[in-house]
Amino acid sequence: MQAGPMQWGTLEYIFAAFAIATALGVLLQACILLGMAIGLRRLLNKVEHLLGVVDEHALPLIASSKVTLQDLGPKLKTISANLVEVSETLKHESNNVKRSVDDVLERTRVQTARVDGIVSGTLDGITTASSAIQKGIEVPLRHVQGIFNGLRAGFDVLREKKNKEPIEPVDRSEAEFVVVEEVTAARQVF
C-alpha cells in the first residue's frame, strides 16, 4: 500500500516532532541530573567541612565531657546518698524537737492549771477571810454604835424633860377630827 506523498510527509513531521520532543526531554533530564550532581557535590563539600570542624572542636569537648561525667558520677551518687541521709536525720530530729515541744507545752499546761488553782484558792481564802474579818468587826461595831445611840437618845430625853414643860396628852377624838378635815381638804384640792 502506497500512500500519497502528503501522508508520508505528515507522518514524517509527526515522527520528527516526537523525536525532537523526546530528545529535548532527555536533554532536560540530563541538565536536571547534572544540576543535582553539582548541588550534591557542593553539599558534600560543606558537610565534609562541618565534619572537619566537629572533629576538630566538638569531639575533644565530647571526650572531656565524658571524662568529667565519669568523674562526677560517683561524686553525684555520694552527694545524693548524703542528701538522703541528711533528710532522714532532719526528719528524726524534727520528730524529737516536736516531741520535746509537745512535752514542754503539756508541762506548761499542767503548771498553768496548778498555778491557776493556787491563785484561785488563795483569792477565795482572802475573800473568805476578809468577809470574816468584816463581819467580826462590823457586828460588834454595830452593837457598840447601837449602845451609844441608845445612851445618847436616853440622855437627850432626860435633857429635854428638864428644859421643857410637860406635854399634855391629846384627846384622841380631836386628833381624828383634825386628820379627817385635812384629808377632806386635800381631796378637794386635787
JOHU-V922506 format. One record per residue. N is the residue number from 1. SS is DSSP state (H for helix, E for strand, - for the rest). D_CENTER is the distance of its C-alpha to the mean C-alpha in Angstrom with 2 decimals. Layout:
# JOHU-V922506
n=N ss=SS d_center=D_CENTER
n=N ss=SS d_center=D_CENTER
This chain:
# JOHU-V922506
n=1 ss=- d_center=110.38
n=2 ss=- d_center=110.74
n=3 ss=- d_center=108.70
n=4 ss=- d_center=109.28
n=5 ss=H d_center=108.42
n=6 ss=H d_center=105.75
n=7 ss=H d_center=103.71
n=8 ss=H d_center=103.82
n=9 ss=H d_center=102.77
n=10 ss=H d_center=99.83
n=11 ss=H d_center=98.79
n=12 ss=H d_center=99.22
n=13 ss=H d_center=96.98
n=14 ss=H d_center=94.36
n=15 ss=H d_center=94.54
n=16 ss=H d_center=94.46
n=17 ss=H d_center=91.36
n=18 ss=H d_center=89.59
n=19 ss=H d_center=90.65
n=20 ss=H d_center=89.44
n=21 ss=H d_center=86.11
n=22 ss=H d_center=85.71
n=23 ss=H d_center=86.68
n=24 ss=H d_center=84.19
n=25 ss=H d_center=81.41
n=26 ss=H d_center=82.24
n=27 ss=H d_center=82.38
n=28 ss=H d_center=79.01
n=29 ss=H d_center=77.49
n=30 ss=H d_center=79.01
n=31 ss=H d_center=77.51
n=32 ss=H d_center=74.06
n=33 ss=H d_center=74.31
n=34 ss=H d_center=75.55
n=35 ss=H d_center=72.57
n=36 ss=H d_center=70.17
n=37 ss=H d_center=71.90
n=38 ss=H d_center=71.65
n=39 ss=H d_center=67.91
n=40 ss=H d_center=67.28
n=41 ss=H d_center=69.20
n=42 ss=H d_center=67.11
n=43 ss=H d_center=63.86
n=44 ss=H d_center=65.17
n=45 ss=H d_center=65.95
n=46 ss=H d_center=62.44
n=47 ss=H d_center=60.90
n=48 ss=H d_center=63.22
n=49 ss=H d_center=62.19
n=50 ss=H d_center=58.44
n=51 ss=H d_center=59.13
n=52 ss=H d_center=60.93
n=53 ss=H d_center=58.00
n=54 ss=H d_center=55.58
n=55 ss=H d_center=58.01
n=56 ss=H d_center=58.29
n=57 ss=H d_center=54.62
n=58 ss=H d_center=52.24
n=59 ss=H d_center=53.92
n=60 ss=H d_center=53.76
n=61 ss=H d_center=50.09
n=62 ss=H d_center=49.48
n=63 ss=H d_center=51.53
n=64 ss=H d_center=49.67
n=65 ss=H d_center=46.30
n=66 ss=H d_center=47.58
n=67 ss=H d_center=48.63
n=68 ss=H d_center=45.31
n=69 ss=H d_center=43.40
n=70 ss=H d_center=45.78
n=71 ss=H d_center=45.23
n=72 ss=H d_center=41.42
n=73 ss=H d_center=41.20
n=74 ss=H d_center=41.68
n=75 ss=H d_center=39.48
n=76 ss=H d_center=36.61
n=77 ss=H d_center=37.21
n=78 ss=H d_center=37.17
n=79 ss=H d_center=33.95
n=80 ss=H d_center=32.23
n=81 ss=H d_center=33.70
n=82 ss=H d_center=32.47
n=83 ss=H d_center=28.92
n=84 ss=H d_center=29.08
n=85 ss=H d_center=30.48
n=86 ss=H d_center=27.89
n=87 ss=H d_center=25.01
n=88 ss=H d_center=26.82
n=89 ss=H d_center=27.39
n=90 ss=H d_center=23.74
n=91 ss=H d_center=22.84
n=92 ss=H d_center=25.65
n=93 ss=H d_center=24.82
n=94 ss=H d_center=21.12
n=95 ss=H d_center=22.46
n=96 ss=H d_center=24.94
n=97 ss=H d_center=22.45
n=98 ss=H d_center=20.29
n=99 ss=H d_center=23.56
n=100 ss=H d_center=24.65
n=101 ss=H d_center=21.54
n=102 ss=H d_center=21.83
n=103 ss=H d_center=25.53
n=104 ss=H d_center=25.04
n=105 ss=H d_center=22.63
n=106 ss=H d_center=25.22
n=107 ss=H d_center=28.01
n=108 ss=H d_center=26.28
n=109 ss=H d_center=25.87
n=110 ss=H d_center=29.55
n=111 ss=H d_center=30.74
n=112 ss=H d_center=28.84
n=113 ss=H d_center=30.49
n=114 ss=H d_center=33.78
n=115 ss=H d_center=33.62
n=116 ss=H d_center=32.70
n=117 ss=H d_center=35.74
n=118 ss=H d_center=37.93
n=119 ss=H d_center=36.96
n=120 ss=H d_center=37.38
n=121 ss=H d_center=40.72
n=122 ss=H d_center=41.85
n=123 ss=H d_center=41.01
n=124 ss=H d_center=42.78
n=125 ss=H d_center=45.75
n=126 ss=H d_center=45.89
n=127 ss=H d_center=45.80
n=128 ss=H d_center=48.53
n=129 ss=H d_center=50.57
n=130 ss=H d_center=50.34
n=131 ss=H d_center=51.42
n=132 ss=H d_center=54.28
n=133 ss=H d_center=55.32
n=134 ss=H d_center=55.15
n=135 ss=H d_center=57.23
n=136 ss=H d_center=59.55
n=137 ss=H d_center=60.22
n=138 ss=H d_center=60.03
n=139 ss=H d_center=62.46
n=140 ss=H d_center=65.25
n=141 ss=H d_center=64.75
n=142 ss=H d_center=65.18
n=143 ss=H d_center=68.30
n=144 ss=H d_center=69.67
n=145 ss=H d_center=68.80
n=146 ss=H d_center=70.51
n=147 ss=H d_center=73.55
n=148 ss=H d_center=73.70
n=149 ss=H d_center=73.29
n=150 ss=H d_center=76.09
n=151 ss=H d_center=78.31
n=152 ss=H d_center=77.70
n=153 ss=H d_center=78.43
n=154 ss=H d_center=81.58
n=155 ss=H d_center=82.71
n=156 ss=H d_center=82.01
n=157 ss=H d_center=84.10
n=158 ss=H d_center=86.89
n=159 ss=H d_center=86.84
n=160 ss=H d_center=86.95
n=161 ss=H d_center=89.87
n=162 ss=H d_center=91.91
n=163 ss=H d_center=91.23
n=164 ss=- d_center=91.49
n=165 ss=- d_center=94.13
n=166 ss=- d_center=93.78
n=167 ss=- d_center=91.91
n=168 ss=- d_center=93.96
n=169 ss=- d_center=92.57
n=170 ss=- d_center=91.63
n=171 ss=- d_center=93.25
n=172 ss=H d_center=90.71
n=173 ss=H d_center=92.22
n=174 ss=H d_center=92.10
n=175 ss=H d_center=88.41
n=176 ss=H d_center=87.53
n=177 ss=H d_center=89.53
n=178 ss=H d_center=87.72
n=179 ss=H d_center=84.29
n=180 ss=H d_center=85.30
n=181 ss=H d_center=86.52
n=182 ss=H d_center=83.28
n=183 ss=H d_center=81.16
n=184 ss=H d_center=83.42
n=185 ss=H d_center=83.25
n=186 ss=H d_center=79.44
n=187 ss=H d_center=79.25
n=188 ss=H d_center=81.49
n=189 ss=H d_center=79.25
n=190 ss=- d_center=76.14
